[in-house]
Amino acid sequence: MPTNIQTLGDLIQVKRYEKGFTRGQLAAKMGIAVAKVKAWESNMERPNQQEMTQLKGFFEKEHFSRLLDYELGIDCKFGLSTVPEDEP
């Protein structure tokens, strides 16, 4: 288990451990394959918006709200897009 959370995958893994869920239990609760949870935790894939919303329900909502905003490119403080626009 990571001791220094640096990625979304690290956070998912740490929060899963804190709740006492195995990968299989989390996958079953979300209706997804265990391989998907493993891919998230190893940073090979990222949860989609619906999956992020489900994760917010299982874990501390504040952490995942911030991550979901980041993933969607929304500046949490000002509500502005953090995704750079293409230059003309």
C-alpha positions as CSV (number, residue, x, y, z in Angstrom):
1,M,0.0,0.0,0.0
2,P,1.4,3.4,-0.9
3,T,2.4,5.6,2.1
4,N,2.7,8.8,0.0
5,I,-0.4,9.4,-2.1
6,Q,0.7,10.9,-5.4
7,T,-1.9,9.6,-7.9
8,L,-5.5,8.9,-8.1
9,G,-4.7,5.2,-8.1
10,D,-2.8,5.6,-4.8
11,L,-5.8,7.3,-3.3
12,I,-8.2,4.6,-4.5
13,Q,-6.0,1.9,-3.0
14,V,-5.5,3.7,0.3
15,K,-9.2,4.4,0.7
16,R,-10.1,0.9,-0.2
17,Y,-7.8,-0.4,2.5
18,E,-9.1,2.0,5.0
19,K,-12.7,0.8,4.4
20,G,-11.5,-2.8,4.6
21,F,-12.5,-3.7,1.1
22,T,-10.7,-6.2,-1.1
23,R,-10.5,-5.3,-4.8
24,G,-13.1,-8.0,-5.4
25,Q,-15.5,-6.5,-2.9
26,L,-15.2,-3.0,-4.3
27,A,-15.6,-4.3,-7.8
28,A,-18.7,-6.2,-6.8
29,K,-20.2,-3.2,-5.1
30,M,-19.6,-1.1,-8.2
31,G,-20.7,-3.8,-10.7
32,I,-17.4,-3.9,-12.5
33,A,-14.5,-6.3,-13.1
34,V,-11.8,-6.8,-10.5
35,A,-9.3,-6.1,-13.3
36,K,-10.7,-2.6,-13.6
37,V,-10.0,-1.8,-10.0
38,K,-6.5,-3.2,-10.3
39,A,-5.9,-1.1,-13.5
40,W,-7.0,2.1,-11.6
41,E,-4.7,1.3,-8.6
42,S,-1.8,0.7,-10.9
43,N,-2.6,3.9,-12.9
44,M,-3.1,2.0,-16.1
45,E,-6.7,3.3,-16.4
46,R,-8.7,6.1,-14.9
47,P,-12.3,5.8,-13.6
48,N,-14.9,7.5,-15.9
49,Q,-17.2,10.1,-14.5
50,Q,-19.9,7.6,-13.5
51,E,-17.3,5.5,-11.7
52,M,-15.8,8.5,-9.9
53,T,-19.3,9.4,-8.7
54,Q,-19.7,5.8,-7.4
55,L,-16.3,6.0,-5.6
56,K,-17.4,9.2,-3.9
57,G,-20.3,7.3,-2.4
58,F,-18.0,4.6,-1.0
59,F,-15.2,6.8,0.3
60,E,-14.8,10.2,1.8
61,K,-16.8,12.5,-0.5
62,E,-14.6,15.5,-0.1
63,H,-11.5,13.8,-1.5
64,F,-13.3,12.4,-4.5
65,S,-15.2,15.6,-5.2
66,R,-11.9,17.4,-5.6
67,L,-10.5,14.7,-7.7
68,L,-13.6,14.5,-9.9
69,D,-13.4,18.3,-10.4
70,Y,-9.7,18.0,-11.3
71,E,-10.5,15.1,-13.7
72,L,-13.2,17.2,-15.4
73,G,-10.8,20.2,-15.6
74,I,-12.7,22.4,-13.1
75,D,-10.8,24.8,-10.8
76,C,-12.4,24.0,-7.4
77,K,-11.7,27.5,-6.0
78,F,-13.0,29.6,-8.9
79,G,-15.0,27.2,-11.0
80,L,-12.8,27.8,-14.0
81,S,-11.5,25.3,-16.5
82,T,-8.0,24.1,-15.8
83,V,-7.7,22.5,-19.2
84,P,-5.7,24.7,-21.5
85,E,-7.5,26.0,-24.5
86,D,-6.0,25.5,-28.0
87,E,-4.3,28.6,-29.3
88,P,-5.8,30.0,-32.5
